[in-house]
């Protein structure tokens, strides 16, 4: 590596880097009615909600995010 080429794997002091961040939540899918509530006691069904899906972010020193 030449001295003029920055090393992308090294972070400068004060910089923040996130790479391929994902956050998924499981939410309980409720059935309607009394019979549905009884079924939910024994067999729960979930749906997945994606809050973040493969997000990358880099904030250099001195940058303002807001």
N, CA, C, O and CB atoms as a CASP TS submission, in Angstrom:
PFRMAT TS
TARGET T0000
AUTHOR 0000-0000-0000
METHOD Language model
MODEL 1
PARENT N/A
ATOM      1  N   UNK     1       0.845  -1.170   0.000  1.00  0.00           N
ATOM      2  CA  UNK     1       0.000   0.000   0.000  1.00  0.00           C
ATOM      3  C   UNK     1       0.885   1.226   0.000  1.00  0.00           C
ATOM      4  O   UNK     1       1.829   1.323   0.784  1.00  0.00           O
ATOM      5  CB  UNK     1      -0.959   0.002   1.207  1.00  0.00           C
ATOM      6  N   UNK     2       0.576   2.169  -0.887  1.00  0.00           N
ATOM      7  CA  UNK     2       1.377   3.389  -0.970  1.00  0.00           C
ATOM      8  C   UNK     2       0.970   4.353   0.140  1.00  0.00           C
ATOM      9  O   UNK     2      -0.156   4.275   0.631  1.00  0.00           O
ATOM     10  CB  UNK     2       1.217   4.058  -2.356  1.00  0.00           C
ATOM     11  N   UNK     3       1.851   5.251   0.542  1.00  0.00           N
ATOM     12  CA  UNK     3       1.529   6.186   1.621  1.00  0.00           C
ATOM     13  C   UNK     3       0.377   7.127   1.283  1.00  0.00           C
ATOM     14  O   UNK     3      -0.282   7.625   2.196  1.00  0.00           O
ATOM     15  CB  UNK     3       2.744   6.997   1.966  1.00  0.00           C
ATOM     16  N   UNK     4       0.112   7.386  -0.003  1.00  0.00           N
ATOM     17  CA  UNK     4      -0.960   8.314  -0.365  1.00  0.00           C
ATOM     18  C   UNK     4      -2.340   7.653  -0.374  1.00  0.00           C
ATOM     19  O   UNK     4      -3.355   8.348  -0.372  1.00  0.00           O
ATOM     20  CB  UNK     4      -0.679   8.913  -1.725  1.00  0.00           C
ATOM     21  N   UNK     5      -2.387   6.312  -0.383  1.00  0.00           N
ATOM     22  CA  UNK     5      -3.667   5.603  -0.406  1.00  0.00           C
ATOM     23  C   UNK     5      -4.127   5.340   1.020  1.00  0.00           C
ATOM     24  O   UNK     5      -3.406   4.700   1.785  1.00  0.00           O
ATOM     25  CB  UNK     5      -3.553   4.272  -1.197  1.00  0.00           C
ATOM     26  N   UNK     6      -5.338   5.830   1.407  1.00  0.00           N
ATOM     27  CA  UNK     6      -5.822   5.571   2.769  1.00  0.00           C
ATOM     28  C   UNK     6      -6.226   4.114   2.946  1.00  0.00           C
ATOM     29  O   UNK     6      -6.744   3.482   2.026  1.00  0.00           O
ATOM     30  CB  UNK     6      -7.008   6.483   3.098  1.00  0.00           C
ATOM     31  N   UNK     7      -5.984   3.605   4.118  1.00  0.00           N
ATOM     32  CA  UNK     7      -6.371   2.233   4.459  1.00  0.00           C
ATOM     33  C   UNK     7      -7.813   2.254   4.934  1.00  0.00           C
ATOM     34  O   UNK     7      -8.098   2.817   5.991  1.00  0.00           O
ATOM     35  CB  UNK     7      -5.426   1.623   5.554  1.00  0.00           C
ATOM     36  N   UNK     8      -8.744   1.647   4.175  1.00  0.00           N
ATOM     37  CA  UNK     8     -10.167   1.688   4.504  1.00  0.00           C
ATOM     38  C   UNK     8     -10.501   0.857   5.738  1.00  0.00           C
ATOM     39  O   UNK     8     -11.568   1.039   6.326  1.00  0.00           O
ATOM     40  CB  UNK     8     -10.982   1.202   3.327  1.00  0.00           C
ATOM     41  N   UNK     9      -9.620  -0.046   6.140  1.00  0.00           N
ATOM     42  CA  UNK     9      -9.885  -0.884   7.313  1.00  0.00           C
ATOM     43  C   UNK     9      -9.462  -0.203   8.611  1.00  0.00           C
ATOM     44  O   UNK     9      -9.866  -0.637   9.690  1.00  0.00           O
ATOM     45  CB  UNK     9      -9.166  -2.216   7.176  1.00  0.00           C
ATOM     46  N   UNK    10      -8.666   0.842   8.525  1.00  0.00           N
ATOM     47  CA  UNK    10      -8.240   1.575   9.721  1.00  0.00           C
ATOM     48  C   UNK    10      -9.123   2.786   9.899  1.00  0.00           C
ATOM     49  O   UNK    10      -9.341   3.544   8.954  1.00  0.00           O
ATOM     50  CB  UNK    10      -6.752   1.998   9.626  1.00  0.00           C
ATOM     51  N   UNK    11      -9.630   2.973  11.091  1.00  0.00           N
ATOM     52  CA  UNK    11     -10.474   4.127  11.392  1.00  0.00           C
ATOM     53  C   UNK    11      -9.630   5.245  11.968  1.00  0.00           C
ATOM     54  O   UNK    11      -8.708   5.011  12.749  1.00  0.00           O
ATOM     55  CB  UNK    11     -11.601   3.747  12.369  1.00  0.00           C
ATOM     56  N   UNK    12      -9.954   6.448  11.577  1.00  0.00           N
ATOM     57  CA  UNK    12      -9.322   7.613  12.174  1.00  0.00           C
ATOM     58  C   UNK    12      -9.916   7.816  13.559  1.00  0.00           C
ATOM     59  O   UNK    12     -11.072   7.452  13.772  1.00  0.00           O
ATOM     60  CB  UNK    12      -9.511   8.882  11.285  1.00  0.00           C
ATOM     61  N   UNK    13      -9.185   8.376  14.504  1.00  0.00           N
ATOM     62  CA  UNK    13      -9.748   8.640  15.820  1.00  0.00           C
ATOM     63  C   UNK    13     -10.959   9.562  15.701  1.00  0.00           C
ATOM     64  O   UNK    13     -10.890  10.610  15.059  1.00  0.00           O
ATOM     65  CB  UNK    13      -8.688   9.259  16.748  1.00  0.00           C
ATOM     66  N   UNK    14     -12.050   9.169  16.314  1.00  0.00           N
ATOM     67  CA  UNK    14     -13.257   9.977  16.299  1.00  0.00           C
ATOM     68  C   UNK    14     -14.218   9.643  15.176  1.00  0.00           C
ATOM     69  O   UNK    14     -15.260  10.289  15.066  1.00  0.00           O
ATOM     70  CB  UNK    14     -12.892  11.397  16.209  1.00  0.00           C
ATOM     71  N   UNK    15     -13.915   8.659  14.335  1.00  0.00           N
ATOM     72  CA  UNK    15     -14.839   8.295  13.261  1.00  0.00           C
ATOM     73  C   UNK    15     -15.651   7.070  13.673  1.00  0.00           C
ATOM     74  O   UNK    15     -15.223   6.262  14.496  1.00  0.00           O
ATOM     75  CB  UNK    15     -14.071   8.021  11.942  1.00  0.00           C
ATOM     76  N   UNK    16     -16.847   6.959  13.068  1.00  0.00           N
ATOM     77  CA  UNK    16     -17.764   5.852  13.364  1.00  0.00           C
ATOM     78  C   UNK    16     -18.084   5.149  12.053  1.00  0.00           C
ATOM     79  O   UNK    16     -18.384   5.798  11.051  1.00  0.00           O
ATOM     80  CB  UNK    16     -19.079   6.358  14.070  1.00  0.00           C
ATOM     81  N   UNK    17     -18.019   3.811  12.062  1.00  0.00           N
ATOM     82  CA  UNK    17     -18.318   3.047  10.860  1.00  0.00           C
ATOM     83  C   UNK    17     -19.186   1.848  11.224  1.00  0.00           C
ATOM     84  O   UNK    17     -18.841   1.065  12.109  1.00  0.00           O
ATOM     85  CB  UNK    17     -17.016   2.591  10.159  1.00  0.00           C
ATOM     86  N   UNK    18     -20.313   1.713  10.534  1.00  0.00           N
ATOM     87  CA  UNK    18     -21.196   0.555  10.672  1.00  0.00           C
ATOM     88  C   UNK    18     -21.281  -0.117   9.317  1.00  0.00           C
ATOM     89  O   UNK    18     -21.374   0.555   8.290  1.00  0.00           O
ATOM     90  CB  UNK    18     -22.619   0.966  11.194  1.00  0.00           C
ATOM     91  N   UNK    19     -21.251  -1.436   9.309  1.00  0.00           N
ATOM     92  CA  UNK    19     -21.279  -2.152   8.047  1.00  0.00           C
ATOM     93  C   UNK    19     -22.288  -3.295   8.117  1.00  0.00           C
ATOM     94  O   UNK    19     -22.198  -4.157   8.991  1.00  0.00           O
ATOM     95  CB  UNK    19     -19.879  -2.683   7.695  1.00  0.00           C
ATOM     96  N   UNK    20     -23.243  -3.300   7.198  1.00  0.00           N
ATOM     97  CA  UNK    20     -24.266  -4.340   7.052  1.00  0.00           C
ATOM     98  C   UNK    20     -25.016  -4.623   8.354  1.00  0.00           C
ATOM     99  O   UNK    20     -25.074  -5.767   8.806  1.00  0.00           O
ATOM    100  CB  UNK    20     -23.628  -5.617   6.552  1.00  0.00           C
ATOM    101  N   UNK    21     -25.582  -3.588   8.948  1.00  0.00           N
ATOM    102  CA  UNK    21     -26.327  -3.704  10.204  1.00  0.00           C
ATOM    103  C   UNK    21     -27.783  -4.046   9.881  1.00  0.00           C
ATOM    104  O   UNK    21     -28.405  -3.408   9.032  1.00  0.00           O
ATOM    105  CB  UNK    21     -26.234  -2.380  11.042  1.00  0.00           C
ATOM    106  N   UNK    22     -28.313  -5.049  10.563  1.00  0.00           N
ATOM    107  CA  UNK    22     -29.712  -5.440  10.405  1.00  0.00           C
ATOM    108  C   UNK    22     -30.344  -5.597  11.773  1.00  0.00           C
ATOM    109  O   UNK    22     -29.695  -6.029  12.726  1.00  0.00           O
ATOM    110  CB  UNK    22     -29.839  -6.751   9.592  1.00  0.00           C
ATOM    111  N   UNK    23     -31.634  -5.237  11.860  1.00  0.00           N
ATOM    112  CA  UNK    23     -32.381  -5.411  13.104  1.00  0.00           C
ATOM    113  C   UNK    23     -33.788  -5.862  12.740  1.00  0.00           C
ATOM    114  O   UNK    23     -34.538  -5.138  12.085  1.00  0.00           O
ATOM    115  CB  UNK    23     -32.409  -4.087  13.954  1.00  0.00           C
ATOM    116  N   UNK    24     -34.132  -7.061  13.173  1.00  0.00           N
ATOM    117  CA  UNK    24     -35.440  -7.630  12.884  1.00  0.00           C
ATOM    118  C   UNK    24     -36.135  -7.939  14.206  1.00  0.00           C
ATOM    119  O   UNK    24     -35.499  -8.370  15.168  1.00  0.00           O
ATOM    120  CB  UNK    24     -35.318  -8.910  11.999  1.00  0.00           C
ATOM    121  N   UNK    25     -37.452  -7.714  14.242  1.00  0.00           N
ATOM    122  CA  UNK    25     -38.259  -8.003  15.421  1.00  0.00           C
ATOM    123  C   UNK    25     -39.336  -9.012  15.073  1.00  0.00           C
ATOM    124  O   UNK    25     -39.928  -8.953  13.995  1.00  0.00           O
ATOM    125  CB  UNK    25     -38.887  -6.718  15.986  1.00  0.00           C
ATOM    126  N   UNK    26     -39.589  -9.933  15.979  1.00  0.00           N
ATOM    127  CA  UNK    26     -40.716 -10.849  15.826  1.00  0.00           C
ATOM    128  C   UNK    26     -41.901 -10.279  16.584  1.00  0.00           C
ATOM    129  O   UNK    26     -41.793  -9.956  17.767  1.00  0.00           O
ATOM    130  CB  UNK    26     -40.362 -12.280  16.336  1.00  0.00           C
ATOM    131  N   UNK    27     -43.033 -10.155  15.902  1.00  0.00           N
ATOM    132  CA  UNK    27     -44.241  -9.669  16.559  1.00  0.00           C
ATOM    133  C   UNK    27     -45.274 -10.775  16.544  1.00  0.00           C
ATOM    134  O   UNK    27     -45.377 -11.535  15.581  1.00  0.00           O
ATOM    135  CB  UNK    27     -44.788  -8.388  15.869  1.00  0.00           C
ATOM    136  N   UNK    28     -46.027 -10.856  17.605  1.00  0.00           N
ATOM    137  CA  UNK    28     -47.034 -11.888  17.793  1.00  0.00           C
ATOM    138  C   UNK    28     -48.268 -11.533  16.972  1.00  0.00           C
ATOM    139  O   UNK    28     -48.844 -10.460  17.148  1.00  0.00           O
ATOM    140  CB  UNK    28     -47.393 -12.049  19.293  1.00  0.00           C
ATOM    141  N   UNK    29     -48.677 -12.428  16.078  1.00  0.00           N
ATOM    142  CA  UNK    29     -49.868 -12.227  15.255  1.00  0.00           C
ATOM    143  C   UNK    29     -51.056 -12.860  15.975  1.00  0.00           C
ATOM    144  O   UNK    29     -51.148 -14.084  16.071  1.00  0.00           O
ATOM    145  CB  UNK    29     -49.682 -12.842  13.820  1.00  0.00           C
ATOM    146  N   UNK    30     -51.961 -12.031  16.479  1.00  0.00           N
ATOM    147  CA  UNK    30     -53.113 -12.535  17.243  1.00  0.00           C
ATOM    148  C   UNK    30     -54.269 -12.877  16.327  1.00  0.00           C
ATOM    149  O   UNK    30     -54.538 -12.190  15.341  1.00  0.00           O
ATOM    150  CB  UNK    30     -53.562 -11.507  18.283  1.00  0.00           C
ATOM    151  N   UNK    31     -54.942 -13.951  16.679  1.00  0.00           N
ATOM    152  CA  UNK    31     -56.161 -14.334  15.970  1.00  0.00           C
ATOM    153  C   UNK    31     -57.349 -13.661  16.648  1.00  0.00           C
ATOM    154  O   UNK    31     -57.296 -13.342  17.835  1.00  0.00           O
ATOM    155  CB  UNK    31     -56.339 -15.888  15.945  1.00  0.00           C
ATOM    156  N   UNK    32     -58.394 -13.452  15.904  1.00  0.00           N
ATOM    157  CA  UNK    32     -59.568 -12.770  16.456  1.00  0.00           C
ATOM    158  C   UNK    32     -60.525 -13.768  17.120  1.00  0.00           C
ATOM    159  O   UNK    32     -60.557 -14.947  16.768  1.00  0.00           O
ATOM    160  CB  UNK    32     -60.302 -11.989  15.347  1.00  0.00           C
ATOM    161  N   UNK    33     -61.287 -13.279  18.068  1.00  0.00           N
ATOM    162  CA  UNK    33     -62.321 -14.071  18.719  1.00  0.00           C
ATOM    163  C   UNK    33     -61.810 -14.912  19.868  1.00  0.00           C
ATOM    164  O   UNK    33     -60.605 -15.021  20.092  1.00  0.00           O
ATOM    165  CB  UNK    33     -62.975 -14.952  17.725  1.00  0.00           C
ATOM    166  N   UNK    34     -62.748 -15.509  20.598  1.00  0.00           N
ATOM    167  CA  UNK    34     -62.427 -16.344  21.757  1.00  0.00           C
ATOM    168  C   UNK    34     -61.700 -17.614  21.336  1.00  0.00           C
ATOM    169  O   UNK    34     -60.718 -18.011  21.963  1.00  0.00           O
ATOM    170  CB  UNK    34     -63.701 -16.701  22.526  1.00  0.00           C
ATOM    171  N   UNK    35     -62.185 -18.249  20.273  1.00  0.00           N
ATOM    172  CA  UNK    35     -61.540 -19.473  19.789  1.00  0.00           C
ATOM    173  C   UNK    35     -60.112 -19.186  19.317  1.00  0.00           C
ATOM    174  O   UNK    35     -59.208 -19.993  19.531  1.00  0.00           O
ATOM    175  CB  UNK    35     -62.363 -20.099  18.643  1.00  0.00           C
ATOM    176  N   UNK    36     -59.920 -18.044  18.680  1.00  0.00           N
ATOM    177  CA  UNK    36     -58.575 -17.646  18.247  1.00  0.00           C
ATOM    178  C   UNK    36     -57.649 -17.419  19.427  1.00  0.00           C
ATOM    179  O   UNK    36     -56.475 -17.784  19.378  1.00  0.00           O
ATOM    180  CB  UNK    36     -58.642 -16.385  17.400  1.00  0.00           C
ATOM    181  N   UNK    37     -58.178 -16.809  20.506  1.00  0.00           N
ATOM    182  CA  UNK    37     -57.359 -16.582  21.701  1.00  0.00           C
ATOM    183  C   UNK    37     -56.948 -17.901  22.345  1.00  0.00           C
ATOM    184  O   UNK    37     -55.826 -18.029  22.834  1.00  0.00           O
ATOM    185  CB  UNK    37     -58.120 -15.718  22.715  1.00  0.00           C
ATOM    186  N   UNK    38     -57.847 -18.878  22.348  1.00  0.00           N
ATOM    187  CA  UNK    38     -57.514 -20.200  22.918  1.00  0.00           C
ATOM    188  C   UNK    38     -56.462 -20.890  22.051  1.00  0.00           C
ATOM    189  O   UNK    38     -55.534 -21.507  22.575  1.00  0.00           O
ATOM    190  CB  UNK    38     -58.792 -21.095  23.035  1.00  0.00           C
ATOM    191  N   UNK    39     -56.600 -20.792  20.740  1.00  0.00           N
ATOM    192  CA  UNK    39     -55.600 -21.387  19.840  1.00  0.00           C
ATOM    193  C   UNK    39     -54.232 -20.741  20.021  1.00  0.00           C
ATOM    194  O   UNK    39     -53.204 -21.412  19.940  1.00  0.00           O
ATOM    195  CB  UNK    39     -56.048 -21.252  18.380  1.00  0.00           C
ATOM    196  N   UNK    40     -54.228 -19.428  20.267  1.00  0.00           N
ATOM    197  CA  UNK    40     -52.961 -18.717  20.458  1.00  0.00           C
ATOM    198  C   UNK    40     -52.218 -19.174  21.702  1.00  0.00           C
ATOM    199  O   UNK    40     -50.998 -19.025  21.777  1.00  0.00           O
ATOM    200  CB  UNK    40     -53.210 -17.232  20.538  1.00  0.00           C
ATOM    201  N   UNK    41     -52.927 -19.727  22.679  1.00  0.00           N
ATOM    202  CA  UNK    41     -52.255 -20.243  23.870  1.00  0.00           C
ATOM    203  C   UNK    41     -51.356 -21.428  23.539  1.00  0.00           C
ATOM    204  O   UNK    41     -50.333 -21.636  24.192  1.00  0.00           O
ATOM    205  CB  UNK    41     -53.281 -20.648  24.921  1.00  0.00           C
ATOM    206  N   UNK    42     -51.731 -22.198  22.538  1.00  0.00           N
ATOM    207  CA  UNK    42     -50.997 -23.427  22.220  1.00  0.00           C
ATOM    208  C   UNK    42     -50.153 -23.333  20.957  1.00  0.00           C
ATOM    209  O   UNK    42     -49.154 -24.039  20.819  1.00  0.00           O
ATOM    210  CB  UNK    42     -51.960 -24.560  22.078  1.00  0.00           C
ATOM    211  N   UNK    43     -50.548 -22.473  20.047  1.00  0.00           N
ATOM    212  CA  UNK    43     -49.810 -22.373  18.785  1.00  0.00           C
ATOM    213  C   UNK    43     -49.730 -20.915  18.371  1.00  0.00           C
ATOM    214  O   UNK    43     -50.687 -20.369  17.821  1.00  0.00           O
ATOM    215  CB  UNK    43     -50.482 -23.223  17.670  1.00  0.00           C
ATOM    216  N   UNK    44     -48.608 -20.290  18.628  1.00  0.00           N
ATOM    217  CA  UNK    44     -48.419 -18.879  18.301  1.00  0.00           C
ATOM    218  C   UNK    44     -47.824 -18.738  16.915  1.00  0.00           C
ATOM    219  O   UNK    44     -46.996 -19.539  16.480  1.00  0.00           O
ATOM    220  CB  UNK    44     -47.521 -18.193  19.339  1.00  0.00           C
ATOM    221  N   UNK    45     -48.268 -17.702  16.239  1.00  0.00           N
ATOM    222  CA  UNK    45     -47.707 -17.364  14.938  1.00  0.00           C
ATOM    223  C   UNK    45     -47.082 -15.980  15.033  1.00  0.00           C
ATOM    224  O   UNK    45     -47.628 -15.074  15.664  1.00  0.00           O
ATOM    225  CB  UNK    45     -48.796 -17.415  13.818  1.00  0.00           C
ATOM    226  N   UNK    46     -45.945 -15.838  14.403  1.00  0.00           N
ATOM    227  CA  UNK    46     -45.198 -14.585  14.454  1.00  0.00           C
ATOM    228  C   UNK    46     -44.997 -14.043  13.048  1.00  0.00           C
ATOM    229  O   UNK    46     -44.932 -14.794  12.074  1.00  0.00           O
ATOM    230  CB  UNK    46     -43.839 -14.785  15.154  1.00  0.00           C
ATOM    231  N   UNK    47     -44.901 -12.733  12.966  1.00  0.00           N
ATOM    232  CA  UNK    47     -44.483 -12.074  11.733  1.00  0.00           C
ATOM    233  C   UNK    47     -43.185 -11.333  12.036  1.00  0.00           C
ATOM    234  O   UNK    47     -42.967 -10.885  13.161  1.00  0.00           O
ATOM    235  CB  UNK    47     -45.595 -11.094  11.185  1.00  0.00           C
ATOM    236  N   UNK    48     -42.339 -11.209  11.041  1.00  0.00           N
ATOM    237  CA  UNK    48     -41.052 -10.539  11.210  1.00  0.00           C
ATOM    238  C   UNK    48     -41.161  -9.136  10.638  1.00  0.00           C
ATOM    239  O   UNK    48     -41.579  -8.943   9.496  1.00  0.00           O
ATOM    240  CB  UNK    48     -39.900 -11.336  10.519  1.00  0.00           C
ATOM    241  N   UNK    49     -40.774  -8.154  11.457  1.00  0.00           N
ATOM    242  CA  UNK    49     -40.752  -6.757  11.039  1.00  0.00           C
ATOM    243  C   UNK    49     -39.284  -6.352  10.925  1.00  0.00           C
ATOM    244  O   UNK    49     -38.516  -6.497  11.876  1.00  0.00           O
ATOM    245  CB  UNK    49     -41.538  -5.825  12.053  1.00  0.00           C
ATOM    246  N   UNK    50     -38.907  -5.850   9.764  1.00  0.00           N
ATOM    247  CA  UNK    50     -37.518  -5.423   9.537  1.00  0.00           C
ATOM    248  C   UNK    50     -37.404  -3.930   9.841  1.00  0.00           C
ATOM    249  O   UNK    50     -37.937  -3.096   9.110  1.00  0.00           O
ATOM    250  CB  UNK    50     -37.064  -5.726   8.063  1.00  0.00           C
ATOM    251  N   UNK    51     -36.710  -3.609  10.918  1.00  0.00           N
ATOM    252  CA  UNK    51     -36.481  -2.212  11.267  1.00  0.00           C
ATOM    253  C   UNK    51     -35.312  -1.662  10.447  1.00  0.00           C
ATOM    254  O   UNK    51     -35.395  -0.558   9.909  1.00  0.00           O
ATOM    255  CB  UNK    51     -36.204  -2.064  12.787  1.00  0.00           C
ATOM    256  N   UNK    52     -34.243  -2.418  10.354  1.00  0.00           N
ATOM    257  CA  UNK    52     -33.078  -2.091   9.525  1.00  0.00           C
ATOM    258  C   UNK    52     -32.738  -3.330   8.719  1.00  0.00           C
ATOM    259  O   UNK    52     -32.802  -4.446   9.235  1.00  0.00           O
ATOM    260  CB  UNK    52     -31.848  -1.618  10.394  1.00  0.00           C
ATOM    261  N   UNK    53     -32.380  -3.145   7.469  1.00  0.00           N
ATOM    262  CA  UNK    53     -32.037  -4.290   6.638  1.00  0.00           C
ATOM    263  C   UNK    53     -30.773  -3.975   5.844  1.00  0.00           C
ATOM    264  O   UNK    53     -30.829  -3.329   4.798  1.00  0.00           O
ATOM    265  CB  UNK    53     -33.208  -4.658   5.688  1.00  0.00           C
ATOM    266  N   UNK    54     -29.647  -4.432   6.349  1.00  0.00           N
ATOM    267  CA  UNK    54     -28.340  -4.324   5.687  1.00  0.00           C
ATOM    268  C   UNK    54     -27.963  -2.858   5.416  1.00  0.00           C
ATOM    269  O   UNK    54     -27.763  -2.458   4.269  1.00  0.00           O
ATOM    270  CB  UNK    54     -28.349  -5.116   4.365  1.00  0.00           C
ATOM    271  N   UNK    55     -27.871  -2.074   6.490  1.00  0.00           N
ATOM    272  CA  UNK    55     -27.535  -0.656   6.398  1.00  0.00           C
ATOM    273  C   UNK    55     -26.046  -0.473   6.701  1.00  0.00           C
ATOM    274  O   UNK    55     -25.520  -1.050   7.653  1.00  0.00           O
ATOM    275  CB  UNK    55     -28.409   0.190   7.378  1.00  0.00           C
ATOM    276  N   UNK    56     -25.379   0.332   5.883  1.00  0.00           N
ATOM    277  CA  UNK    56     -23.980   0.690   6.123  1.00  0.00           C
ATOM    278  C   UNK    56     -23.893   2.203   6.304  1.00  0.00           C
ATOM    279  O   UNK    56     -24.611   2.959   5.650  1.00  0.00           O
ATOM    280  CB  UNK    56     -23.058   0.211   4.947  1.00  0.00           C
ATOM    281  N   UNK    57     -23.006   2.634   7.198  1.00  0.00           N
ATOM    282  CA  UNK    57     -22.916   4.047   7.546  1.00  0.00           C
ATOM    283  C   UNK    57     -21.488   4.362   7.961  1.00  0.00           C
ATOM    284  O   UNK    57     -20.845   3.576   8.656  1.00  0.00           O
ATOM    285  CB  UNK    57     -23.914   4.412   8.680  1.00  0.00           C
ATOM    286  N   UNK    58     -21.003   5.510   7.533  1.00  0.00           N
ATOM    287  CA  UNK    58     -19.681   5.981   7.970  1.00  0.00           C
ATOM    288  C   UNK    58     -19.770   7.464   8.274  1.00  0.00           C
ATOM    289  O   UNK    58     -20.201   8.255   7.435  1.00  0.00           O
ATOM    290  CB  UNK    58     -18.588   5.704   6.885  1.00  0.00           C
ATOM    291  N   UNK    59     -19.360   7.839   9.477  1.00  0.00           N
ATOM    292  CA  UNK    59     -19.359   9.228   9.907  1.00  0.00           C
ATOM    293  C   UNK    59     -17.927   9.605  10.239  1.00  0.00           C
ATOM    294  O   UNK    59     -17.312   9.028  11.137  1.00  0.00           O
ATOM    295  CB  UNK    59     -20.307   9.455  11.130  1.00  0.00           C
ATOM    296  N   UNK    60     -17.405  10.575   9.510  1.00  0.00           N
ATOM    297  CA  UNK    60     -16.034  11.021   9.720  1.00  0.00           C
ATOM    298  C   UNK    60     -15.972  12.022  10.869  1.00  0.00           C
ATOM    299  O   UNK    60     -16.980  12.611  11.260  1.00  0.00           O
ATOM    300  CB  UNK    60     -15.465  11.644   8.435  1.00  0.00           C
ATOM    301  N   UNK    61     -14.796  12.195  11.385  1.00  0.00           N
ATOM    302  CA  UNK    61     -14.587  13.167  12.452  1.00  0.00           C
ATOM    303  C   UNK    61     -14.945  14.566  11.969  1.00  0.00           C
ATOM    304  O   UNK    61     -14.503  14.998  10.905  1.00  0.00           O
ATOM    305  CB  UNK    61     -13.133  13.127  12.946  1.00  0.00           C
ATOM    306  N   UNK    62     -15.757  15.275  12.769  1.00  0.00           N
ATOM    307  CA  UNK    62     -16.165  16.618  12.437  1.00  0.00           C
ATOM    308  C   UNK    62     -17.487  16.707  11.697  1.00  0.00           C
ATOM    309  O   UNK    62     -18.041  17.798  11.565  1.00  0.00           O
ATOM    310  CB  UNK    62     -15.120  17.254  11.633  1.00  0.00           C
ATOM    311  N   UNK    63     -18.015  15.575  11.205  1.00  0.00           N
ATOM    312  CA  UNK    63     -19.300  15.597  10.516  1.00  0.00           C
ATOM    313  C   UNK    63     -20.427  15.686  11.543  1.00  0.00           C
ATOM    314  O   UNK    63     -20.331  15.126  12.635  1.00  0.00           O
ATOM    315  CB  UNK    63     -19.469  14.340   9.621  1.00  0.00           C
ATOM    316  N   UNK    64     -21.493  16.397  11.179  1.00  0.00           N
ATOM    317  CA  UNK    64     -22.651  16.545  12.050  1.00  0.00           C
ATOM    318  C   UNK    64     -23.792  15.755  11.430  1.00  0.00           C
ATOM    319  O   UNK    64     -24.087  15.901  10.244  1.00  0.00           O
ATOM    320  CB  UNK    64     -23.039  18.052  12.248  1.00  0.00           C
ATOM    321  N   UNK    65     -24.439  14.908  12.250  1.00  0.00           N
ATOM    322  CA  UNK    65     -25.573  14.108  11.807  1.00  0.00           C
ATOM    323  C   UNK    65     -26.777  14.533  12.627  1.00  0.00           C
ATOM    324  O   UNK    65     -26.708  14.594  13.855  1.00  0.00           O
ATOM    325  CB  UNK    65     -25.294  12.572  11.952  1.00  0.00           C
ATOM    326  N   UNK    66     -27.857  14.819  11.965  1.00  0.00           N
ATOM    327  CA  UNK    66     -29.008  15.237  12.747  1.00  0.00           C
ATOM    328  C   UNK    66     -30.251  15.402  11.962  1.00  0.00           C
ATOM    329  O   UNK    66     -31.291  15.753  12.520  1.00  0.00           O
ATOM    330  CB  UNK    66     -28.724  16.477  13.425  1.00  0.00           C
TER
END
